Amino acid sequence: MLAEGIFDGFWEYKLKKWDIAAGIIIIKEAGGIISDLDGGENYFETGNLLCAGSFELHQEMLNLIKNL
């Protein structure tokens, strides 16, 4: 739904690799930004995922999550 423009961003935690593998490709191809909840690229290892349709929104969401 992020790649379609229905959602602007979302986050999930404790996902398995098979839950996110295909979605990551789709979101990246659509121009979305993906990271783990620390802003890194360890989402496959941690299972934690933050996705947004733009860099600015991704940074805003990342700042909000870090302050929780």
PDB file of N, H, CA, C and O in Angstrom:
ATOM      1  N   MET A   1       0.816  -1.197   0.000  1.00  0.00           N
ATOM      2  CA  MET A   1       0.000   0.000   0.000  1.00  0.00           C
ATOM      3  C   MET A   1       0.861   1.263   0.000  1.00  0.00           C
ATOM      4  O   MET A   1       0.435   2.307  -0.494  1.00  0.00           O
ATOM      5  N   LEU A   2       2.064   1.168   0.551  1.00  0.00           N
ATOM      6  H   LEU A   2       2.410   0.320   0.953  1.00  0.00           H
ATOM      7  CA  LEU A   2       2.983   2.306   0.484  1.00  0.00           C
ATOM      8  C   LEU A   2       3.390   2.561  -0.967  1.00  0.00           C
ATOM      9  O   LEU A   2       3.387   3.704  -1.423  1.00  0.00           O
ATOM     10  N   ALA A   3       3.734   1.511  -1.679  1.00  0.00           N
ATOM     11  H   ALA A   3       3.737   0.583  -1.309  1.00  0.00           H
ATOM     12  CA  ALA A   3       4.152   1.658  -3.076  1.00  0.00           C
ATOM     13  C   ALA A   3       3.025   2.201  -3.947  1.00  0.00           C
ATOM     14  O   ALA A   3       3.291   2.858  -4.954  1.00  0.00           O
ATOM     15  N   GLU A   4       1.770   1.940  -3.580  1.00  0.00           N
ATOM     16  H   GLU A   4       1.553   1.407  -2.762  1.00  0.00           H
ATOM     17  CA  GLU A   4       0.620   2.440  -4.332  1.00  0.00           C
ATOM     18  C   GLU A   4       0.258   3.871  -3.966  1.00  0.00           C
ATOM     19  O   GLU A   4      -0.536   4.505  -4.661  1.00  0.00           O
ATOM     20  N   GLY A   5       0.831   4.390  -2.883  1.00  0.00           N
ATOM     21  H   GLY A   5       1.476   3.875  -2.318  1.00  0.00           H
ATOM     22  CA  GLY A   5       0.515   5.733  -2.443  1.00  0.00           C
ATOM     23  C   GLY A   5      -0.661   5.806  -1.494  1.00  0.00           C
ATOM     24  O   GLY A   5      -1.123   6.902  -1.176  1.00  0.00           O
ATOM     25  N   ILE A   6      -1.159   4.665  -1.030  1.00  0.00           N
ATOM     26  H   ILE A   6      -0.783   3.775  -1.288  1.00  0.00           H
ATOM     27  CA  ILE A   6      -2.275   4.654  -0.084  1.00  0.00           C
ATOM     28  C   ILE A   6      -1.788   5.075   1.301  1.00  0.00           C
ATOM     29  O   ILE A   6      -2.449   5.857   1.983  1.00  0.00           O
ATOM     30  N   PHE A   7      -0.630   4.554   1.714  1.00  0.00           N
ATOM     31  H   PHE A   7      -0.093   3.919   1.159  1.00  0.00           H
ATOM     32  CA  PHE A   7       0.004   4.942   2.971  1.00  0.00           C
ATOM     33  C   PHE A   7       1.206   5.822   2.666  1.00  0.00           C
ATOM     34  O   PHE A   7       1.853   5.667   1.630  1.00  0.00           O
ATOM     35  N   ASP A   8       1.501   6.740   3.568  1.00  0.00           N
ATOM     36  H   ASP A   8       0.976   6.866   4.410  1.00  0.00           H
ATOM     37  CA  ASP A   8       2.706   7.561   3.434  1.00  0.00           C
ATOM     38  C   ASP A   8       3.897   6.900   4.102  1.00  0.00           C
ATOM     39  O   ASP A   8       5.037   7.107   3.685  1.00  0.00           O
ATOM     40  N   GLY A   9       3.647   6.108   5.131  1.00  0.00           N
ATOM     41  H   GLY A   9       2.721   5.939   5.470  1.00  0.00           H
ATOM     42  CA  GLY A   9       4.715   5.424   5.838  1.00  0.00           C
ATOM     43  C   GLY A   9       4.153   4.441   6.845  1.00  0.00           C
ATOM     44  O   GLY A   9       2.971   4.491   7.184  1.00  0.00           O
ATOM     45  N   PHE A  10       5.005   3.546   7.319  1.00  0.00           N
ATOM     46  H   PHE A  10       5.965   3.505   7.044  1.00  0.00           H
ATOM     47  CA  PHE A  10       4.602   2.593   8.357  1.00  0.00           C
ATOM     48  C   PHE A  10       5.837   1.994   8.992  1.00  0.00           C
ATOM     49  O   PHE A  10       6.945   2.104   8.466  1.00  0.00           O
ATOM     50  N   TRP A  11       5.626   1.349  10.149  1.00  0.00           N
ATOM     51  H   TRP A  11       4.726   1.259  10.576  1.00  0.00           H
ATOM     52  CA  TRP A  11       6.705   0.596  10.778  1.00  0.00           C
ATOM     53  C   TRP A  11       6.129  -0.685  11.355  1.00  0.00           C
ATOM     54  O   TRP A  11       4.949  -0.763  11.697  1.00  0.00           O
ATOM     55  N   GLU A  12       6.969  -1.657  11.451  1.00  0.00           N
ATOM     56  H   GLU A  12       7.928  -1.593  11.173  1.00  0.00           H
ATOM     57  CA  GLU A  12       6.627  -2.963  12.019  1.00  0.00           C
ATOM     58  C   GLU A  12       7.838  -3.464  12.772  1.00  0.00           C
ATOM     59  O   GLU A  12       8.958  -3.031  12.502  1.00  0.00           O
ATOM     60  N   TYR A  13       7.635  -4.358  13.699  1.00  0.00           N
ATOM     61  H   TYR A  13       6.725  -4.710  13.918  1.00  0.00           H
ATOM     62  CA  TYR A  13       8.763  -4.955  14.399  1.00  0.00           C
ATOM     63  C   TYR A  13       8.554  -6.454  14.566  1.00  0.00           C
ATOM     64  O   TYR A  13       7.430  -6.956  14.538  1.00  0.00           O
ATOM     65  N   LYS A  14       9.657  -7.143  14.738  1.00  0.00           N
ATOM     66  H   LYS A  14      10.570  -6.735  14.761  1.00  0.00           H
ATOM     67  CA  LYS A  14       9.696  -8.593  14.930  1.00  0.00           C
ATOM     68  C   LYS A  14       9.136  -9.366  13.739  1.00  0.00           C
ATOM     69  O   LYS A  14       8.454 -10.375  13.921  1.00  0.00           O
ATOM     70  N   LEU A  15       9.418  -8.904  12.529  1.00  0.00           N
ATOM     71  H   LEU A  15       9.973  -8.085  12.381  1.00  0.00           H
ATOM     72  CA  LEU A  15       8.992  -9.606  11.329  1.00  0.00           C
ATOM     73  C   LEU A  15      10.038 -10.653  10.942  1.00  0.00           C
ATOM     74  O   LEU A  15      11.201 -10.552  11.331  1.00  0.00           O
ATOM     75  N   LYS A  16       9.624 -11.630  10.195  1.00  0.00           N
ATOM     76  H   LYS A  16       8.679 -11.711   9.879  1.00  0.00           H
ATOM     77  CA  LYS A  16      10.540 -12.635   9.646  1.00  0.00           C
ATOM     78  C   LYS A  16      10.971 -12.185   8.253  1.00  0.00           C
ATOM     79  O   LYS A  16      10.306 -11.366   7.618  1.00  0.00           O
ATOM     80  N   LYS A  17      12.083 -12.728   7.792  1.00  0.00           N
ATOM     81  H   LYS A  17      12.623 -13.393   8.307  1.00  0.00           H
ATOM     82  CA  LYS A  17      12.608 -12.354   6.477  1.00  0.00           C
ATOM     83  C   LYS A  17      11.583 -12.567   5.381  1.00  0.00           C
ATOM     84  O   LYS A  17      11.461 -11.737   4.480  1.00  0.00           O
ATOM     85  N   TRP A  18      10.853 -13.654   5.441  1.00  0.00           N
ATOM     86  H   TRP A  18      10.953 -14.329   6.173  1.00  0.00           H
ATOM     87  CA  TRP A  18       9.878 -13.951   4.392  1.00  0.00           C
ATOM     88  C   TRP A  18       8.669 -13.016   4.453  1.00  0.00           C
ATOM     89  O   TRP A  18       7.912 -12.924   3.487  1.00  0.00           O
ATOM     90  N   ASP A  19       8.483 -12.327   5.574  1.00  0.00           N
ATOM     91  H   ASP A  19       9.098 -12.402   6.359  1.00  0.00           H
ATOM     92  CA  ASP A  19       7.392 -11.357   5.674  1.00  0.00           C
ATOM     93  C   ASP A  19       7.717 -10.053   4.944  1.00  0.00           C
ATOM     94  O   ASP A  19       6.810  -9.328   4.533  1.00  0.00           O
ATOM     95  N   ILE A  20       9.014  -9.754   4.781  1.00  0.00           N
ATOM     96  H   ILE A  20       9.750 -10.343   5.115  1.00  0.00           H
ATOM     97  CA  ILE A  20       9.392  -8.438   4.254  1.00  0.00           C
ATOM     98  C   ILE A  20      10.155  -8.470   2.935  1.00  0.00           C
ATOM     99  O   ILE A  20      10.284  -7.433   2.285  1.00  0.00           O
ATOM    100  N   ALA A  21      10.656  -9.615   2.525  1.00  0.00           N
ATOM    101  H   ALA A  21      10.551 -10.457   3.053  1.00  0.00           H
ATOM    102  CA  ALA A  21      11.553  -9.674   1.361  1.00  0.00           C
ATOM    103  C   ALA A  21      10.919  -9.094   0.091  1.00  0.00           C
ATOM    104  O   ALA A  21      11.514  -8.225  -0.545  1.00  0.00           O
ATOM    105  N   ALA A  22       9.753  -9.546  -0.277  1.00  0.00           N
ATOM    106  H   ALA A  22       9.269 -10.252   0.240  1.00  0.00           H
ATOM    107  CA  ALA A  22       9.124  -9.071  -1.515  1.00  0.00           C
ATOM    108  C   ALA A  22       8.706  -7.608  -1.404  1.00  0.00           C
ATOM    109  O   ALA A  22       8.855  -6.841  -2.355  1.00  0.00           O
ATOM    110  N   GLY A  23       8.180  -7.225  -0.236  1.00  0.00           N
ATOM    111  H   GLY A  23       8.058  -7.849   0.536  1.00  0.00           H
ATOM    112  CA  GLY A  23       7.742  -5.849  -0.039  1.00  0.00           C
ATOM    113  C   GLY A  23       8.871  -4.850  -0.134  1.00  0.00           C
ATOM    114  O   GLY A  23       8.680  -3.740  -0.631  1.00  0.00           O
ATOM    115  N   ILE A  24      10.051  -5.232   0.341  1.00  0.00           N
ATOM    116  H   ILE A  24      10.206  -6.134   0.745  1.00  0.00           H
ATOM    117  CA  ILE A  24      11.209  -4.339   0.268  1.00  0.00           C
ATOM    118  C   ILE A  24      11.544  -4.016  -1.182  1.00  0.00           C
ATOM    119  O   ILE A  24      11.801  -2.861  -1.521  1.00  0.00           O
ATOM    120  N   ILE A  25      11.541  -5.011  -2.017  1.00  0.00           N
ATOM    121  H   ILE A  25      11.332  -5.950  -1.742  1.00  0.00           H
ATOM    122  CA  ILE A  25      11.834  -4.798  -3.440  1.00  0.00           C
ATOM    123  C   ILE A  25      10.800  -3.874  -4.063  1.00  0.00           C
ATOM    124  O   ILE A  25      11.152  -2.952  -4.799  1.00  0.00           O
ATOM    125  N   ILE A  26       9.538  -4.115  -3.775  1.00  0.00           N
ATOM    126  H   ILE A  26       9.253  -4.864  -3.177  1.00  0.00           H
ATOM    127  CA  ILE A  26       8.464  -3.300  -4.353  1.00  0.00           C
ATOM    128  C   ILE A  26       8.585  -1.848  -3.898  1.00  0.00           C
ATOM    129  O   ILE A  26       8.479  -0.931  -4.711  1.00  0.00           O
ATOM    130  N   ILE A  27       8.804  -1.639  -2.611  1.00  0.00           N
ATOM    131  H   ILE A  27       8.890  -2.384  -1.950  1.00  0.00           H
ATOM    132  CA  ILE A  27       8.905  -0.276  -2.081  1.00  0.00           C
ATOM    133  C   ILE A  27      10.124   0.448  -2.647  1.00  0.00           C
ATOM    134  O   ILE A  27      10.033   1.614  -3.032  1.00  0.00           O
ATOM    135  N   LYS A  28      11.255  -0.237  -2.696  1.00  0.00           N
ATOM    136  H   LYS A  28      11.328  -1.184  -2.383  1.00  0.00           H
ATOM    137  CA  LYS A  28      12.458   0.393  -3.253  1.00  0.00           C
ATOM    138  C   LYS A  28      12.269   0.755  -4.719  1.00  0.00           C
ATOM    139  O   LYS A  28      12.678   1.836  -5.142  1.00  0.00           O
ATOM    140  N   GLU A  29      11.661  -0.121  -5.497  1.00  0.00           N
ATOM    141  H   GLU A  29      11.328  -0.999  -5.153  1.00  0.00           H
ATOM    142  CA  GLU A  29      11.431   0.154  -6.921  1.00  0.00           C
ATOM    143  C   GLU A  29      10.466   1.322  -7.121  1.00  0.00           C
ATOM    144  O   GLU A  29      10.539   2.030  -8.125  1.00  0.00           O
ATOM    145  N   ALA A  30       9.559   1.519  -6.154  1.00  0.00           N
ATOM    146  H   ALA A  30       9.501   0.944  -5.338  1.00  0.00           H
ATOM    147  CA  ALA A  30       8.610   2.632  -6.244  1.00  0.00           C
ATOM    148  C   ALA A  30       9.208   3.932  -5.712  1.00  0.00           C
ATOM    149  O   ALA A  30       8.553   4.974  -5.747  1.00  0.00           O
ATOM    150  N   GLY A  31      10.462   3.880  -5.213  1.00  0.00           N
ATOM    151  H   GLY A  31      10.994   3.034  -5.184  1.00  0.00           H
ATOM    152  CA  GLY A  31      11.130   5.083  -4.734  1.00  0.00           C
ATOM    153  C   GLY A  31      11.014   5.322  -3.240  1.00  0.00           C
ATOM    154  O   GLY A  31      11.380   6.392  -2.755  1.00  0.00           O
ATOM    155  N   GLY A  32      10.508   4.336  -2.498  1.00  0.00           N
ATOM    156  H   GLY A  32      10.210   3.466  -2.892  1.00  0.00           H
ATOM    157  CA  GLY A  32      10.368   4.476  -1.054  1.00  0.00           C
ATOM    158  C   GLY A  32      11.693   4.313  -0.324  1.00  0.00           C
ATOM    159  O   GLY A  32      12.675   3.827  -0.885  1.00  0.00           O
ATOM    160  N   ILE A  33      11.699   4.723   0.924  1.00  0.00           N
ATOM    161  H   ILE A  33      10.902   5.118   1.380  1.00  0.00           H
ATOM    162  CA  ILE A  33      12.873   4.652   1.793  1.00  0.00           C
ATOM    163  C   ILE A  33      12.606   3.580   2.851  1.00  0.00           C
ATOM    164  O   ILE A  33      11.532   3.545   3.451  1.00  0.00           O
ATOM    165  N   ILE A  34      13.594   2.703   3.076  1.00  0.00           N
ATOM    166  H   ILE A  34      14.467   2.731   2.589  1.00  0.00           H
ATOM    167  CA  ILE A  34      13.451   1.603   4.025  1.00  0.00           C
ATOM    168  C   ILE A  34      14.661   1.561   4.939  1.00  0.00           C
ATOM    169  O   ILE A  34      15.796   1.730   4.494  1.00  0.00           O
ATOM    170  N   SER A  35      14.406   1.331   6.234  1.00  0.00           N
ATOM    171  H   SER A  35      13.484   1.194   6.596  1.00  0.00           H
ATOM    172  CA  SER A  35      15.490   1.142   7.191  1.00  0.00           C
ATOM    173  C   SER A  35      14.977   0.291   8.343  1.00  0.00           C
ATOM    174  O   SER A  35      13.795  -0.048   8.408  1.00  0.00           O
ATOM    175  N   ASP A  36      15.896  -0.050   9.258  1.00  0.00           N
ATOM    176  H   ASP A  36      16.856   0.226   9.206  1.00  0.00           H
ATOM    177  CA  ASP A  36      15.447  -0.615  10.523  1.00  0.00           C
ATOM    178  C   ASP A  36      15.048   0.565  11.415  1.00  0.00           C
ATOM    179  O   ASP A  36      15.116   1.714  10.979  1.00  0.00           O
ATOM    180  N   LEU A  37      14.642   0.301  12.637  1.00  0.00           N
ATOM    181  H   LEU A  37      14.587  -0.632  12.991  1.00  0.00           H
ATOM    182  CA  LEU A  37      14.151   1.375  13.500  1.00  0.00           C
ATOM    183  C   LEU A  37      15.258   2.277  14.032  1.00  0.00           C
ATOM    184  O   LEU A  37      14.980   3.287  14.679  1.00  0.00           O
ATOM    185  N   ASP A  38      16.511   1.918  13.763  1.00  0.00           N
ATOM    186  H   ASP A  38      16.737   1.098  13.238  1.00  0.00           H
ATOM    187  CA  ASP A  38      17.643   2.770  14.123  1.00  0.00           C
ATOM    188  C   ASP A  38      18.149   3.569  12.932  1.00  0.00           C
ATOM    189  O   ASP A  38      19.115   4.321  13.068  1.00  0.00           O
ATOM    190  N   GLY A  39      17.524   3.427  11.774  1.00  0.00           N
ATOM    191  H   GLY A  39      16.740   2.817  11.664  1.00  0.00           H
ATOM    192  CA  GLY A  39      17.942   4.142  10.571  1.00  0.00           C
ATOM    193  C   GLY A  39      18.966   3.390   9.749  1.00  0.00           C
ATOM    194  O   GLY A  39      19.432   3.903   8.731  1.00  0.00           O
ATOM    195  N   GLY A  40      19.330   2.180  10.165  1.00  0.00           N
ATOM    196  H   GLY A  40      18.951   1.764  10.992  1.00  0.00           H
ATOM    197  CA  GLY A  40      20.313   1.383   9.442  1.00  0.00           C
ATOM    198  C   GLY A  40      19.670   0.419   8.467  1.00  0.00           C
ATOM    199  O   GLY A  40      18.477   0.509   8.176  1.00  0.00           O
ATOM    200  N   GLU A  41      20.471  -0.498   7.971  1.00  0.00           N
ATOM    201  H   GLU A  41      21.440  -0.571   8.207  1.00  0.00           H
ATOM    202  CA  GLU A  41      19.983  -1.460   6.988  1.00  0.00           C
ATOM    203  C   GLU A  41      19.947  -2.886   7.536  1.00  0.00           C
ATOM    204  O   GLU A  41      20.067  -3.845   6.774  1.00  0.00           O
ATOM    205  N   ASN A  42      19.785  -3.027   8.828  1.00  0.00           N
ATOM    206  H   ASN A  42      19.687  -2.248   9.447  1.00  0.00           H
ATOM    207  CA  ASN A  42      19.774  -4.346   9.464  1.00  0.00           C
ATOM    208  C   ASN A  42      18.371  -4.906   9.650  1.00  0.00           C
ATOM    209  O   ASN A  42      18.140  -5.697  10.564  1.00  0.00           O
ATOM    210  N   TYR A  43      17.433  -4.509   8.798  1.00  0.00           N
ATOM    211  H   TYR A  43      17.621  -3.866   8.055  1.00  0.00           H
ATOM    212  CA  TYR A  43      16.050  -4.945   8.965  1.00  0.00           C
ATOM    213  C   TYR A  43      15.877  -6.446   8.811  1.00  0.00           C
ATOM    214  O   TYR A  43      14.993  -7.020   9.447  1.00  0.00           O
ATOM    215  N   PHE A  44      16.683  -7.102   7.994  1.00  0.00           N
ATOM    216  H   PHE A  44      17.401  -6.636   7.477  1.00  0.00           H
ATOM    217  CA  PHE A  44      16.575  -8.559   7.880  1.00  0.00           C
ATOM    218  C   PHE A  44      17.028  -9.239   9.166  1.00  0.00           C
ATOM    219  O   PHE A  44      16.451 -10.250   9.567  1.00  0.00           O
ATOM    220  N   GLU A  45      18.050  -8.698   9.813  1.00  0.00           N
ATOM    221  H   GLU A  45      18.518  -7.876   9.488  1.00  0.00           H
ATOM    222  CA  GLU A  45      18.558  -9.284  11.047  1.00  0.00           C
ATOM    223  C   GLU A  45      17.652  -8.985  12.239  1.00  0.00           C
ATOM    224  O   GLU A  45      17.399  -9.861  13.066  1.00  0.00           O
ATOM    225  N   THR A  46      17.161  -7.737  12.326  1.00  0.00           N
ATOM    226  H   THR A  46      17.367  -7.025  11.654  1.00  0.00           H
ATOM    227  CA  THR A  46      16.358  -7.339  13.481  1.00  0.00           C
ATOM    228  C   THR A  46      14.879  -7.675  13.321  1.00  0.00           C
ATOM    229  O   THR A  46      14.183  -7.902  14.311  1.00  0.00           O
ATOM    230  N   GLY A  47      14.398  -7.708  12.087  1.00  0.00           N
ATOM    231  H   GLY A  47      14.963  -7.524  11.283  1.00  0.00           H
ATOM    232  CA  GLY A  47      12.971  -7.885  11.845  1.00  0.00           C
ATOM    233  C   GLY A  47      12.184  -6.604  12.054  1.00  0.00           C
ATOM    234  O   GLY A  47      10.956  -6.603  11.973  1.00  0.00           O
ATOM    235  N   ASN A  48      12.889  -5.517  12.323  1.00  0.00           N
ATOM    236  H   ASN A  48      13.887  -5.518  12.389  1.00  0.00           H
ATOM    237  CA  ASN A  48      12.253  -4.218  12.544  1.00  0.00           C
ATOM    238  C   ASN A  48      12.390  -3.374  11.280  1.00  0.00           C
ATOM    239  O   ASN A  48      13.466  -3.296  10.686  1.00  0.00           O
ATOM    240  N   LEU A  49      11.292  -2.748  10.878  1.00  0.00           N
ATOM    241  H   LEU A  49      10.418  -2.812  11.361  1.00  0.00           H
ATOM    242  CA  LEU A  49      11.231  -2.109   9.574  1.00  0.00           C
ATOM    243  C   LEU A  49      10.518  -0.773   9.671  1.00  0.00           C
ATOM    244  O   LEU A  49       9.462  -0.670  10.295  1.00  0.00           O
ATOM    245  N   LEU A  50      11.093   0.252   9.053  1.00  0.00           N
ATOM    246  H   LEU A  50      11.951   0.169   8.546  1.00  0.00           H
ATOM    247  CA  LEU A  50      10.462   1.557   8.932  1.00  0.00           C
ATOM    248  C   LEU A  50      10.497   1.937   7.457  1.00  0.00           C
ATOM    249  O   LEU A  50      11.569   1.968   6.852  1.00  0.00           O
ATOM    250  N   CYS A  51       9.352   2.222   6.883  1.00  0.00           N
ATOM    251  H   CYS A  51       8.482   2.197   7.375  1.00  0.00           H
ATOM    252  CA  CYS A  51       9.252   2.541   5.454  1.00  0.00           C
ATOM    253  C   CYS A  51       8.485   3.841   5.277  1.00  0.00           C
ATOM    254  O   CYS A  51       7.524   4.112   5.997  1.00  0.00           O
ATOM    255  N   ALA A  52       8.917   4.638   4.316  1.00  0.00           N
ATOM    256  H   ALA A  52       9.698   4.418   3.731  1.00  0.00           H
ATOM    257  CA  ALA A  52       8.226   5.888   4.016  1.00  0.00           C
ATOM    258  C   ALA A  52       8.346   6.197   2.534  1.00  0.00           C
ATOM    259  O   ALA A  52       9.256   5.725   1.854  1.00  0.00           O
ATOM    260  N   GLY A  53       7.418   6.992   2.054  1.00  0.00           N
ATOM    261  H   GLY A  53       6.678   7.375   2.606  1.00  0.00           H
ATOM    262  CA  GLY A  53       7.400   7.358   0.651  1.00  0.00           C
ATOM    263  C   GLY A  53       8.389   8.443   0.281  1.00  0.00           C
ATOM    264  O   GLY A  53       8.683   8.632  -0.899  1.00  0.00           O
ATOM    265  N   SER A  54       8.908   9.159   1.266  1.00  0.00           N
ATOM    266  H   SER A  54       8.669   9.006   2.225  1.00  0.00           H
ATOM    267  CA  SER A  54       9.890  10.207   0.987  1.00  0.00           C
ATOM    268  C   SER A  54      10.958  10.221   2.084  1.00  0.00           C
ATOM    269  O   SER A  54      10.733   9.752   3.199  1.00  0.00           O
ATOM    270  N   PHE A  55      12.123  10.770   1.738  1.00  0.00           N
ATOM    271  H   PHE A  55      12.306  11.151   0.832  1.00  0.00           H
ATOM    272  CA  PHE A  55      13.216  10.865   2.690  1.00  0.00           C
ATOM    273  C   PHE A  55      12.817  11.720   3.893  1.00  0.00           C
ATOM    274  O   PHE A  55      13.137  11.374   5.030  1.00  0.00           O
ATOM    275  N   GLU A  56      12.119  12.837   3.651  1.00  0.00           N
ATOM    276  H   GLU A  56      11.859  13.119   2.727  1.00  0.00           H
ATOM    277  CA  GLU A  56      11.733  13.747   4.720  1.00  0.00           C
ATOM    278  C   GLU A  56      10.797  13.064   5.713  1.00  0.00           C
ATOM    279  O   GLU A  56      10.986  13.185   6.923  1.00  0.00           O
ATOM    280  N   LEU A  57       9.799  12.354   5.216  1.00  0.00           N
ATOM    281  H   LEU A  57       9.646  12.256   4.233  1.00  0.00           H
ATOM    282  CA  LEU A  57       8.872  11.654   6.096  1.00  0.00           C
ATOM    283  C   LEU A  57       9.588  10.537   6.845  1.00  0.00           C
ATOM    284  O   LEU A  57       9.322  10.309   8.025  1.00  0.00           O
ATOM    285  N   HIS A  58      10.492   9.842   6.167  1.00  0.00           N
ATOM    286  H   HIS A  58      10.708  10.027   5.209  1.00  0.00           H
ATOM    287  CA  HIS A  58      11.254   8.782   6.823  1.00  0.00           C
ATOM    288  C   HIS A  58      12.033   9.352   8.010  1.00  0.00           C
ATOM    289  O   HIS A  58      12.041   8.754   9.085  1.00  0.00           O
ATOM    290  N   GLN A  59      12.683  10.499   7.826  1.00  0.00           N
ATOM    291  H   GLN A  59      12.676  10.985   6.952  1.00  0.00           H
ATOM    292  CA  GLN A  59      13.444  11.121   8.914  1.00  0.00           C
ATOM    293  C   GLN A  59      12.536  11.549  10.062  1.00  0.00           C
ATOM    294  O   GLN A  59      12.890  11.385  11.230  1.00  0.00           O
ATOM    295  N   GLU A  60      11.376  12.091   9.736  1.00  0.00           N
ATOM    296  H   GLU A  60      11.088  12.224   8.787  1.00  0.00           H
ATOM    297  CA  GLU A  60      10.417  12.494  10.770  1.00  0.00           C
ATOM    298  C   GLU A  60       9.950  11.293  11.574  1.00  0.00           C
ATOM    299  O   GLU A  60       9.914  11.338  12.803  1.00  0.00           O
ATOM    300  N   MET A  61       9.594  10.224  10.882  1.00  0.00           N
ATOM    301  H   MET A  61       9.623  10.188   9.883  1.00  0.00           H
ATOM    302  CA  MET A  61       9.135   9.014  11.564  1.00  0.00           C
ATOM    303  C   MET A  61      10.254   8.411  12.407  1.00  0.00           C
ATOM    304  O   MET A  61      10.015   7.962  13.528  1.00  0.00           O
ATOM    305  N   LEU A  62      11.458   8.400  11.879  1.00  0.00           N
ATOM    306  H   LEU A  62      11.652   8.765  10.968  1.00  0.00           H
ATOM    307  CA  LEU A  62      12.604   7.871  12.603  1.00  0.00           C
ATOM    308  C   LEU A  62      12.837   8.661  13.891  1.00  0.00           C
ATOM    309  O   LEU A  62      13.095   8.068  14.938  1.00  0.00           O
ATOM    310  N   ASN A  63      12.752   9.975  13.827  1.00  0.00           N
ATOM    311  H   ASN A  63      12.543  10.457  12.977  1.00  0.00           H
ATOM    312  CA  ASN A  63      12.917  10.814  15.017  1.00  0.00           C
ATOM    313  C   ASN A  63      11.829  10.533  16.035  1.00  0.00           C
ATOM    314  O   ASN A  63      12.111  10.467  17.232  1.00  0.00           O
ATOM    315  N   LEU A  64      10.599  10.368  15.590  1.00  0.00           N
ATOM    316  H   LEU A  64      10.371  10.422  14.618  1.00  0.00           H
ATOM    317  CA  LEU A  64       9.503  10.070  16.506  1.00  0.00           C
ATOM    318  C   LEU A  64       9.697   8.729  17.198  1.00  0.00           C
ATOM    319  O   LEU A  64       9.491   8.613  18.406  1.00  0.00           O
ATOM    320  N   ILE A  65      10.092   7.719  16.436  1.00  0.00           N
ATOM    321  H   ILE A  65      10.259   7.813  15.455  1.00  0.00           H
ATOM    322  CA  ILE A  65      10.269   6.387  17.002  1.00  0.00           C
ATOM    323  C   ILE A  65      11.444   6.363  17.976  1.00  0.00           C
ATOM    324  O   ILE A  65      11.370   5.708  19.015  1.00  0.00           O
ATOM    325  N   LYS A  66      12.518   7.062  17.654  1.00  0.00           N
ATOM    326  H   LYS A  66      12.579   7.594  16.810  1.00  0.00           H
ATOM    327  CA  LYS A  66      13.683   7.096  18.556  1.00  0.00           C
ATOM    328  C   LYS A  66      13.344   7.749  19.888  1.00  0.00           C
ATOM    329  O   LYS A  66      13.977   7.446  20.899  1.00  0.00           O
ATOM    330  N   ASN A  67      12.356   8.642  19.909  1.00  0.00           N
ATOM    331  H   ASN A  67      11.841   8.888  19.088  1.00  0.00           H
ATOM    332  CA  ASN A  67      11.988   9.327  21.133  1.00  0.00           C
ATOM    333  C   ASN A  67      10.940   8.591  21.964  1.00  0.00           C
ATOM    334  O   ASN A  67      10.515   9.099  23.001  1.00  0.00           O
ATOM    335  N   LEU A  68      10.518   7.412  21.531  1.00  0.00           N
ATOM    336  H   LEU A  68      10.864   7.000  20.688  1.00  0.00           H
ATOM    337  CA  LEU A  68       9.530   6.629  22.295  1.00  0.00           C
ATOM    338  C   LEU A  68      10.174   5.911  23.435  1.00  0.00           C
ATOM    339  O   LEU A  68       9.496   5.206  24.182  1.00  0.00           O
TER     340      LEU A  68
END
